[in-house]
Amino acid sequence: MKHLIFILIVLLYPLSSLAYSHLSPYSYCGGDPINCVDPTGCVIEGVTKKDAAMAVEDFRLMFPGDEFANFRSLIVQSGKKQNGKSFAIISADALSAAFTRITLNEDQQALVEMVVNTINSDDVHKVEYIKGVGTLSNQATKSFLPGFLSGEIGPDMPVILERNGGLPVWLVVNEGGGGVTTPTQNGSHSLIILDGEHPNGRAVTTGHEILGHGRSLATGFGDSQQHVQAIRTENLILRVMGIPFINTGINHGKDEIPVPSPSLLPSFR
């Protein structure tokens, strides 16, 4: 079955405010959001408001501990009532205030920077939480179907769609996996499987997909880098969450080969 799957599963000590000043939500555009445009980031957006709420919950869980209390409060849904489909932008002033007189180690700083730059960027990175049975939503089908139509089972897709009443989840998410991501024209689309495998919790899977695959794809790390970047991102999240586990990559995607130096920081922010 794996050879039929197109989806890019290979394819979420005291630091002074001055020391932290380089970590800005506008670092992607050199501190000049008026005259410079970020062509590579991904705003995080749920397919539904419920999806957005679940993604916010998962991203907050990536940052446990008192040192992140103020930062967690900045990770919210858009809208006056904080119930929109996307994440609210994090302002530079709010970010600076959240970490005043706070110490962050290298791992913590890297993950904060990655998340802030993703939330504040322009490309749309959709996320959807679904069960492992049934069919995909219309939006997910629009994102994932082109890969199947252009692949070896393309001629069979009309029959598959008709018999299943849509694009079946089992075809997209192979062997009970916890999530999958595919690139789209203006970002990416991630599926987080609610009843899938999440050995270290759903938040880790969400970060692996949205950041490790979606963000890395948007910042120029293509197919050949997905295995390495996603695994290193997951291990970064695990360290920040204080979970004593290292994913070597041996069970990841179609490669299923160990990642060299899996605990290195990802090469993107």
FENHU-V599038 format. One record per helix or strand of 2 or more residues. SS is the DSSP state (A for helix, B for strand). FROM is the first residue (numbers start at 1). TO is the last residue. If there is no record, write none. Layout:
SS&FROM&TO, SS&FROM&TO
This chain:
A&2&4, A&27&29, B&42&46, A&49&61, A&66&72, B&86&87, A&92&98, A&106&119, B&123&130, A&138&149, A&154&164, A&169&172, A&174&176, B&179&184, B&187&193, A&202&218, A&223&241
